[in-house]
Amino acid sequence: MNKDDSQRFYRELGDRIRQHRERAVPGMTQEELGLRVRLSRTSIVNIEKGRQHLAAHQVYIFAAALKVRPEALLPSHAEDGSFVAGKLPADVDKAIKKWAEKLG
């Protein structure tokens, strides 16, 4: 994964965390999520913007706090380096996601 793909990955991861935070508990703030995952609100802001990277174990902590499976937070990554499937909403039908992955 090159630098651009890495940056795109963390932006997508942050977008998914934000989307799930906004849906998980209506009105969940960045500060509330921070308390659940033991990080500051500033860290949550930076993670949601893709500026702060998460370790693998932290993805599980975020998933538990948001009551989703860890893979719901991870962007899909096609072999050609595109993130088409990762841009789809987390609740999209699996068949549509597979089709998008084939598009690259």
Sequence and secondary structure as in RCSB ss.txt:
>XXXX:A:sequence
MNKDDSQRFYRELGDRIRQHRERAVPGMTQEELGLRVRLSRTSIVNIEKGRQHLAAHQVYIFAAALKVRPEALLP
SHAEDGSFVAGKLPADVDKAIKKWAEKLG
>XXXX:A:secstr
  HHHHHHHHHHHHHHHHHHHHHHTTT  HHHHHHHHT  HHHHHHHHTTSS   HHHHHHHHHHHTS GGGTS 
   TTS  TGGGS TTS HHHHHHHHHH 
